[in-house]
Amino acid sequence: MADDKFDADDESAAVIEDAGAVAEQQCADEMTLLIVDDDRPFLHRLGRAMEARGFAVTTAESVADGLAALEKLAPAFAVIDMRLGDGNGLDVISQLKAKRPDARGVILTGYANIATAVTAVKLGAFDYLAKPADADEIFHTLMATQSERPDTGESTMSADRVRWEHIQRVFEACDRNVSETARRLNMHRRTLQRILAKRAPR
C-alpha cells in the first residue's frame, strides 16, 4: 500500500512537471509581445527590433494603455518599464500574471536596485534588467530558461554599486538634469557624465 502511495505521488509530480514544461513550451512557441514604455523613440526602436526577431508586437506608452492592451490579449511575453508617466509598471506585470500565469514579463528600469528586483519577481516578473538594455539583452532574457535566471535574492552590494545607485536616484530626482545632479552631489559635471555613461557596477 505504501509503495502504491509513493508511486501515485511520483506520478502526480511527473504530471505537474510535464504540465509546467508544456506551458513553458507553449509560451515560447507563441511569440506575442507587449512592450510598455513612455520613452517613445526607445519604444519604437525596441518594437522594430523585436519584430525582426520574430515577435508579434503590441506597444503601449502608459500603465492605462498597457492594462487596456491586456484586456484585448494577454501576450506570452512582455517588456515593461518600471516608471511610467501615470504609475508603476509593476501594476501591468501583476495584471499580466493574473490573466496569463505562464507569461514572461521583464521589468526595465533606469534606477535599478535589488529590493525593487525582488518585488518585481514576487509580483510575477520573470526577470529584471537595468537600463540601458539593448534588444539582444532583452531578447536573451525573454528566451532564457528558468535555470538561467540570475539570483535576485537580497545580497550585499559593493560600495561602488551603492554609490552608483545613489547617483542614479539623485539623477532621476533632478529629471535627468546633469548640471543639477552634479550640483546636488557636489561633483564635477564631467566626472558625473563619465559615471552616467558607464554600466552599473556589480
C-alpha positions as CSV (number, residue, x, y, z in Angstrom):
1,M,0.0,0.0,0.0
2,A,2.8,2.4,0.9
3,D,4.6,1.6,-2.3
4,D,1.4,2.4,-4.2
5,K,1.1,5.7,-2.4
6,F,4.7,6.6,-3.4
7,D,4.1,5.6,-7.0
8,A,1.0,7.8,-7.1
9,D,2.9,10.7,-5.6
10,D,5.7,10.2,-8.1
11,E,3.2,10.1,-10.9
12,S,1.4,13.3,-9.7
13,A,4.8,15.1,-9.5
14,A,5.7,13.9,-13.0
15,V,2.3,15.2,-14.3
16,I,2.8,18.6,-12.7
17,E,6.3,18.8,-14.1
18,D,5.2,17.8,-17.6
19,A,2.4,20.4,-17.4
20,G,4.9,23.1,-16.5
21,A,7.1,22.1,-19.4
22,V,4.2,22.1,-21.8
23,A,3.1,25.6,-20.6
24,E,6.7,26.9,-21.0
25,Q,6.9,25.4,-24.5
26,Q,3.6,26.9,-25.5
27,C,4.7,30.3,-24.2
28,A,7.9,30.0,-26.2
29,D,6.1,29.0,-29.4
30,E,3.6,31.9,-29.2
31,M,5.7,34.9,-29.9
32,T,3.3,37.6,-28.8
33,L,5.0,40.5,-27.0
34,L,3.7,43.6,-25.2
35,I,6.1,46.5,-24.7
36,V,5.2,49.3,-22.3
37,D,7.5,52.3,-22.1
38,D,6.8,56.1,-22.1
39,D,10.1,56.8,-24.0
40,R,8.6,56.8,-27.4
41,P,11.8,56.6,-29.5
42,F,13.0,53.7,-27.4
43,L,9.6,52.0,-27.6
44,H,9.5,52.2,-31.4
45,R,13.2,51.1,-31.8
46,L,12.6,48.1,-29.5
47,G,9.4,47.2,-31.1
48,R,11.0,47.1,-34.6
49,A,14.0,45.1,-33.2
50,M,11.7,42.5,-31.6
51,E,9.5,42.2,-34.7
52,A,12.8,41.5,-36.6
53,R,13.4,38.7,-34.1
54,G,10.0,37.1,-34.8
55,F,7.6,38.6,-32.3
56,A,4.1,39.9,-32.9
57,V,4.5,43.2,-31.0
58,T,1.9,45.4,-29.3
59,T,3.2,48.7,-27.8
60,A,1.8,51.0,-25.1
61,E,3.1,54.2,-23.6
62,S,1.3,54.1,-20.2
63,V,0.0,51.9,-17.4
64,A,-3.5,52.6,-18.6
65,D,-2.7,51.7,-22.2
66,G,-0.8,48.6,-21.1
67,L,-3.8,47.4,-19.0
68,A,-6.1,48.1,-21.9
69,A,-3.9,46.0,-24.2
70,L,-4.0,43.1,-21.7
71,E,-7.8,43.2,-21.8
72,K,-7.6,42.5,-25.6
73,L,-4.8,40.0,-25.4
74,A,-2.6,38.6,-22.7
75,P,0.7,38.0,-24.5
76,A,3.2,35.3,-23.9
77,F,5.9,37.9,-23.3
78,A,6.1,41.5,-22.0
79,V,8.8,44.1,-21.6
80,I,7.6,46.8,-19.2
81,D,9.3,50.0,-17.9
82,M,9.1,50.4,-14.1
83,R,8.4,54.1,-14.1
84,L,5.7,55.4,-16.3
85,G,4.0,58.7,-16.5
86,D,0.8,57.5,-15.0
87,G,2.0,54.9,-12.5
88,N,4.2,51.9,-11.9
89,G,4.9,49.2,-14.5
90,L,4.6,46.5,-11.7
91,D,0.8,47.1,-12.0
92,V,0.9,45.9,-15.5
93,I,3.1,42.9,-14.6
94,S,0.7,41.9,-11.8
95,Q,-2.3,42.0,-14.2
96,L,-0.4,40.1,-16.9
97,K,0.3,37.3,-14.4
98,A,-3.3,37.2,-13.2
99,K,-4.5,36.9,-16.8
100,R,-1.7,34.6,-18.0
101,P,0.3,32.8,-15.4
102,D,2.8,31.3,-17.9
103,A,3.7,34.7,-19.4
104,R,7.2,36.0,-19.1
105,G,7.4,39.7,-18.2
106,V,10.7,41.6,-17.9
107,I,10.9,44.8,-16.0
108,L,13.1,47.6,-17.2
109,T,14.3,50.5,-15.1
110,G,16.9,53.2,-15.1
111,Y,17.5,53.2,-11.4
112,A,18.0,49.5,-10.6
113,N,18.2,48.2,-7.0
114,I,18.0,44.8,-5.5
115,A,14.9,45.4,-3.4
116,T,12.9,46.5,-6.4
117,A,14.1,43.5,-8.3
118,V,12.8,41.2,-5.6
119,T,9.5,43.0,-5.5
120,A,9.2,42.7,-9.3
121,V,9.9,39.0,-9.3
122,K,7.4,38.4,-6.4
123,L,4.7,40.2,-8.4
124,G,5.3,37.9,-11.3
125,A,8.2,39.4,-13.4
126,F,10.3,36.7,-15.0
127,D,13.4,38.9,-14.8
128,Y,14.7,42.4,-14.3
129,L,17.1,44.5,-16.4
130,A,18.6,47.9,-15.7
131,K,18.6,50.5,-18.5
132,P,20.3,50.9,-20.8
133,A,19.5,47.4,-22.1
134,D,19.7,46.7,-25.8
135,A,17.5,44.4,-27.9
136,D,19.9,41.5,-27.7
137,E,20.0,41.6,-23.9
138,I,16.2,41.8,-23.7
139,F,15.7,39.0,-26.3
140,H,18.1,36.7,-24.4
141,T,16.3,37.4,-21.1
142,L,12.9,36.8,-22.5
143,M,14.0,33.5,-24.0
144,A,16.2,32.3,-21.1
145,T,15.2,29.1,-19.3
146,Q,14.3,29.2,-15.6
147,S,17.8,27.9,-14.7
148,E,19.4,30.8,-16.5
149,R,17.7,33.4,-14.4
150,P,20.0,35.4,-12.2
151,D,19.6,35.1,-8.4
152,T,17.6,38.1,-7.3
153,G,17.9,37.3,-3.6
154,E,18.9,40.2,-1.4
155,S,22.7,40.2,-1.2
156,T,25.3,42.6,-0.1
157,M,26.1,45.3,-2.7
158,S,29.6,46.6,-3.3
159,A,30.5,50.1,-2.3
160,D,30.7,51.1,-6.0
161,R,27.2,49.7,-6.6
162,V,25.8,51.6,-3.6
163,R,27.4,54.8,-4.8
164,W,26.1,54.2,-8.4
165,E,22.6,53.6,-7.1
166,H,22.6,56.8,-5.1
167,I,23.8,58.8,-8.1
168,Q,21.0,57.3,-10.2
169,R,18.3,58.2,-7.7
170,V,19.5,61.8,-7.5
171,F,19.8,61.9,-11.3
172,E,16.1,60.8,-11.6
173,A,15.0,63.2,-8.9
174,C,16.6,66.0,-10.9
175,D,14.6,64.9,-14.0
176,R,17.9,63.7,-15.5
177,N,19.5,67.1,-15.5
178,V,23.2,66.6,-15.3
179,S,24.1,70.0,-14.1
180,E,21.6,70.0,-11.3
181,T,22.6,66.4,-10.3
182,A,26.3,67.4,-10.2
183,R,25.4,70.4,-8.0
184,R,23.4,68.3,-5.5
185,L,26.1,65.7,-5.3
186,N,28.9,68.3,-5.1
187,M,30.6,66.6,-8.0
188,H,32.3,68.0,-11.2
189,R,29.9,67.8,-14.2
190,R,32.4,65.9,-16.3
191,T,33.0,63.3,-13.6
192,L,29.3,62.7,-13.3
193,Q,28.9,62.4,-17.1
194,R,31.6,59.7,-17.1
195,I,29.9,57.8,-14.3
196,L,26.5,58.0,-16.1
197,A,28.0,56.8,-19.3
198,K,29.2,53.5,-17.7
199,R,27.1,50.4,-16.9
200,A,26.2,49.7,-13.3
201,P,29.0,48.0,-11.3
202,R,28.3,44.6,-9.7
